[in-house]
């Protein structure tokens, strides 16, 4: 107990990094997912093929490999090293957020695309009959309906990204898992500190699940 209290500030800092990683990735990832979904809804076949291939690659490879490709791979490109973006892209935090954002964007795109396909076509045709443009239809009808339909599945994606942040420690980032590994090397209390990490992640998962359960119940009440 005394050891835990003494290291509480370090754990708090690691937890803050984890929350920043998760929040940033979810915000950026959701914006990218909406953009990808708009491309899927368009008639641009080449763009759709490019996005589909990119999503296939991301969904078919481990998140850890994607983090390594971004963190170590970008530094191998002379064009990137000589660009004005290199001071930013060489930061582990930026690379971790970028990898997590791309990962969740691809999975969320699949969820949104499936939800949009489940919306009755007569509702979409009714919007066009009223003179609404494609963008107005997507903004006011399709995306709000899709987000309500996809909410239960998206809650699982949020939990996956939270747990995925633990891989950021592999690129020297002192998130919660990075701090835990550092404390293990200092105290040699392997089981104890991994149990602490498990409890903290479990509490975060429970909190996120509770929030989504509230919105899902509220959403169910609106739909009924």
VENQUI-V857889 format. One record per residue. N is the residue number from 1. RES is the residue in three letters. SS is DSSP state (helix for helix, strand for strand, loop for the rest). OMEGA is omega in radians with two decimals (999 if undefined). NEAR is the number of other ideal C-beta (glycine too) atoms within 12 Angstrom. Layout:
N	RES	SS	OMEGA	NEAR
N	RES	SS	OMEGA	NEAR
This chain:
1	UNK	loop	3.14	9
2	UNK	helix	3.13	8
3	UNK	helix	-3.14	18
4	UNK	helix	-3.12	22
5	UNK	helix	-3.14	12
6	UNK	helix	-3.10	13
7	UNK	loop	-3.11	24
8	UNK	helix	3.10	18
9	UNK	helix	3.12	14
10	UNK	helix	3.10	27
11	UNK	helix	3.12	29
12	UNK	helix	3.10	19
13	UNK	helix	3.11	22
14	UNK	helix	3.10	34
15	UNK	helix	3.11	31
16	UNK	helix	3.11	20
17	UNK	helix	3.12	30
18	UNK	helix	-3.13	39
19	UNK	helix	3.10	24
20	UNK	helix	3.11	25
21	UNK	helix	-3.10	44
22	UNK	helix	-3.09	38
23	UNK	helix	-3.13	24
24	UNK	helix	-3.13	26
25	UNK	helix	-3.12	43
26	UNK	helix	3.14	33
27	UNK	helix	-3.14	22
28	UNK	helix	-3.12	27
29	UNK	helix	3.13	37
30	UNK	helix	3.10	30
31	UNK	helix	3.09	21
32	UNK	helix	-3.13	30
33	UNK	helix	3.10	39
34	UNK	helix	3.11	30
35	UNK	helix	3.12	24
36	UNK	helix	-3.13	34
37	UNK	helix	3.08	34
38	UNK	helix	3.10	28
39	UNK	helix	3.10	27
40	UNK	helix	-3.10	32
41	UNK	helix	-3.12	29
42	UNK	loop	3.14	17
43	UNK	loop	-3.13	11
44	UNK	loop	-3.03	14
45	UNK	helix	-3.11	12
46	UNK	helix	3.09	12
47	UNK	helix	3.14	18
48	UNK	helix	3.13	21
49	UNK	helix	3.13	14
50	UNK	helix	3.14	16
51	UNK	helix	3.14	30
52	UNK	helix	3.11	23
53	UNK	helix	3.12	16
54	UNK	helix	3.12	24
55	UNK	helix	3.11	31
56	UNK	helix	3.13	16
57	UNK	helix	-3.10	18
58	UNK	helix	-3.13	33
59	UNK	helix	-3.10	23
60	UNK	helix	-3.14	15
61	UNK	loop	-3.14	20
62	UNK	loop	3.10	17
63	UNK	helix	3.14	32
64	UNK	helix	3.11	22
65	UNK	helix	3.13	19
66	UNK	helix	3.09	35
67	UNK	helix	3.13	38
68	UNK	helix	-3.14	23
69	UNK	helix	-3.13	24
70	UNK	helix	-3.06	35
71	UNK	helix	-3.11	31
72	UNK	helix	-3.05	22
73	UNK	helix	-3.12	19
74	UNK	helix	3.14	28
75	UNK	helix	3.12	23
76	UNK	helix	-3.11	15
77	UNK	loop	-3.11	17
78	UNK	helix	3.14	10
79	UNK	helix	3.14	13
80	UNK	helix	-3.12	21
81	UNK	helix	-3.11	16
82	UNK	loop	-3.12	12
83	UNK	loop	3.13	15
84	UNK	loop	-3.13	10
85	UNK	loop	-3.04	18
86	UNK	helix	3.09	18
87	UNK	helix	3.11	12
88	UNK	helix	-3.05	16
89	UNK	helix	3.13	28
90	UNK	loop	3.12	23
91	UNK	loop	3.13	21
92	UNK	helix	-3.13	30
93	UNK	helix	-3.13	30
94	UNK	helix	-3.14	28
95	UNK	helix	3.12	35
96	UNK	helix	3.11	43
97	UNK	helix	-3.13	38
98	UNK	helix	-3.13	34
99	UNK	helix	3.13	43
100	UNK	helix	-3.14	48
101	UNK	helix	3.14	36
102	UNK	helix	-3.13	35
103	UNK	helix	-3.12	44
104	UNK	helix	3.11	45
105	UNK	helix	-3.11	37
106	UNK	helix	3.12	37
107	UNK	helix	-3.14	37
108	UNK	helix	3.09	43
109	UNK	helix	3.12	39
110	UNK	helix	3.12	28
111	UNK	helix	-3.12	35
112	UNK	helix	-3.13	43
113	UNK	helix	3.10	31
114	UNK	helix	3.12	19
115	UNK	helix	3.13	28
116	UNK	helix	3.14	33
117	UNK	helix	-3.12	20
118	UNK	helix	3.10	19
119	UNK	loop	-3.13	28
120	UNK	loop	-3.10	15
121	UNK	helix	-3.13	15
122	UNK	helix	3.08	11
123	UNK	helix	3.13	21
124	UNK	helix	3.12	26
125	UNK	helix	3.11	14
126	UNK	helix	3.10	16
127	UNK	helix	3.11	24
128	UNK	helix	3.14	19
129	UNK	helix	3.11	11
130	UNK	loop	3.11	14
131	UNK	loop	3.13	10
132	UNK	loop	3.10	19
133	UNK	loop	3.13	13
134	UNK	helix	-3.14	19
135	UNK	helix	3.12	17
136	UNK	helix	3.12	16
137	UNK	helix	3.12	28
138	UNK	helix	-3.05	29
139	UNK	helix	-2.98	19
140	UNK	helix	-3.06	17
141	UNK	helix	-2.96	28
142	UNK	helix	-3.08	36
143	UNK	helix	3.08	29
144	UNK	helix	3.11	23
145	UNK	helix	-3.11	27
146	UNK	helix	-3.13	34
147	UNK	helix	3.10	29
148	UNK	helix	-3.14	27
149	UNK	helix	-3.01	26
150	UNK	helix	-3.02	37
151	UNK	helix	3.14	30
152	UNK	helix	-3.14	22
153	UNK	helix	-3.13	25
154	UNK	helix	3.09	34
155	UNK	helix	3.08	28
156	UNK	helix	3.11	22
157	UNK	helix	3.09	34
158	UNK	helix	3.12	35
159	UNK	helix	3.11	28
160	UNK	helix	3.12	27
161	UNK	helix	3.07	42
162	UNK	helix	3.13	36
163	UNK	helix	3.11	30
164	UNK	helix	3.12	36
165	UNK	helix	-3.14	46
166	UNK	helix	3.13	36
167	UNK	helix	3.13	35
168	UNK	helix	3.13	44
169	UNK	helix	-3.13	29
170	UNK	helix	3.09	27
171	UNK	helix	2.99	35
172	UNK	loop	3.14	20
173	UNK	loop	-3.09	33
174	UNK	loop	2.97	30
175	UNK	loop	-3.10	42
176	UNK	helix	-3.13	40
177	UNK	helix	3.08	35
178	UNK	helix	3.09	33
179	UNK	helix	3.12	32
180	UNK	helix	3.13	36
181	UNK	helix	3.09	28
182	UNK	helix	3.12	23
183	UNK	helix	3.09	31
184	UNK	helix	3.13	23
185	UNK	helix	3.14	13
186	UNK	helix	-3.01	16
187	UNK	helix	-3.09	21
188	UNK	loop	3.08	11
189	UNK	loop	-3.00	19
190	UNK	helix	-3.06	16
191	UNK	helix	-3.08	13
192	UNK	helix	-3.08	19
193	UNK	helix	3.06	30
194	UNK	helix	3.05	20
195	UNK	helix	3.08	16
196	UNK	helix	3.12	32
197	UNK	helix	-3.13	34
198	UNK	helix	-3.13	19
199	UNK	helix	-3.13	19
200	UNK	helix	3.10	31
201	UNK	helix	3.13	29
202	UNK	helix	3.11	17
203	UNK	helix	3.10	17
204	UNK	helix	3.11	27
205	UNK	helix	-3.14	23
206	UNK	helix	-3.14	16
207	UNK	helix	3.13	20
208	UNK	helix	3.12	28
209	UNK	helix	3.13	20
210	UNK	helix	3.13	16
211	UNK	helix	-3.13	19
212	UNK	helix	3.11	24
213	UNK	helix	3.10	17
214	UNK	helix	-3.12	16
215	UNK	helix	3.12	22
216	UNK	helix	3.10	24
217	UNK	helix	3.11	16
218	UNK	helix	3.12	15
219	UNK	helix	3.12	22
220	UNK	helix	3.12	15
221	UNK	helix	3.12	11
222	UNK	helix	-3.09	13
223	UNK	helix	-3.12	13
224	UNK	loop	999	8
